[in-house]
Amino acid sequence: MARDIELDLVEVAPNADPPVCKIMDFNRWKYEQEQKRKESRRKATQVVIKEMKFRPKIDGHDYETKMRHVERFLGEGNKVKLTIMFRGREMAHPELGLKILNRIADQVSEFAMVESAPRQDGRNMTMVLHPLKKDTRKPKSAPAAPAPAPAEAGATPEPGA
């Protein structure tokens, strides 16, 4: 029957009882599946990890500048890896780096979440932040101003009276 109309008999569910077959153009079906796969790959988002490096003795202005960058990265939906780099005698005071990372986590807590807690690896202490889900719904527009209430019939004078 499938050959009469130049189509293929394709087994759709071989494990069903009885097995399910479908009459279709198999090459066209393979092509459509490939197109769906390509489309899903095109729509997939790549996870980007941005890195911001700090030092234990960072100045206030430098800290604020770097924090603006961190907030921008998180606002764009990227993950942020924060690194505190220790040099020389700074290695003896990892609590300074931990203090900076905790301060950052508190500062961005409303729009980001700590993915991996601060941990020391060699001369660096790292922590990863990921943005909270953005509200993809469009904000509702402000309600229109209410129409003025109609005046009473006898209260308004008629023109020319």
Phi, psi and omega in degrees: 000318180294322180293328181299322180258017176057045175235179182248150174263110187248131178280113185273313182232088184291336183273352180288162179237104000282161179301143183259130178238156182222143177266118182202169174275104188296319180296321178295319179298316177299318180298315180295323177296318179297320178295320178297319179297317179297317180297319180292324176294323181293324182279344182293140179264140177275135177278121181251130177250116176266148180241138175234127183255135179237165172239154181300328182258044183287140179283157183302315182293318178298319179299313181297319179297313180295325179293325176297320177295316180300315180296322178295316179300315180294323178296329178281354179092014180267153171282155180232127175259120180260130182235129173256121181261124179258143176227141173055236184289346178298336180299336181283350184231067179292343180295335177293317178293319179298322179296318179294315181295322177294322178297318178296314181300320178293322184291327183255013186298336182282339179230009177211161181227146180286120179273314175232128183296159179302133176215145183269128171226104182069233181272359183242148172241127185236155176209143180243133177248143171233145184290149174287159181300133176282151176279105185280349179287147177286140179293144180290140178288155182295140180297145181294153180296139181296144180293146179297144181293141179294141181285156179293152185300317185272354188276333184262129178286146179277145179294140178082007181262000000 
